[in-house]
């Protein structure tokens, strides 16, 4: 049984997060256990600030949607109960708070948690500290960065919400998915997710869709899109 003691987290990680973010600890069910997650204290204010900077013409400002753990992450976490990830090498795309990747690590996977911006990774380093031997954490921007490794499993929650990013997301998947590998992408059954489903189907994947019932709102399940690549003979 994995236990978590936030007092053991090195002060240098806390200082690094304090330098760039207002944050706090929040108990969340992750990987079937109660887990302290480092989360942004005021995501709404962060979004307002980002919008104001964008309106003022500042370039390169990214909406901080990573600052909240969305239901899609909790749904993908629950879905992982149904597959065997122990000992598997996994890449999480757009990890945000790191909920899904940490859940996989708690279940015994070796996980590389990535996001396109650096700020959330400070929080992920603290939240994942008890399973640090199974976690690597680094920046990965769709369409710009590429890791040398290929992975049998890719995970992503709420990474399909922006149509303009779909080509870069697909490029990232193509770069990092091993032959015969599988991608699991979750979303709360948004209309834009329906559009992504139709957009991705002509590409060379076997497509299967799963629905995950959630305790907080059983009438609105989380969708998990399974994209499986055929092995090359």
Order of alpha helices (4+ residues) and beta strands (2+ residues): alpha-beta-beta-alpha-alpha-beta-alpha-beta-alpha-beta-beta-alpha-beta-alpha-beta-beta
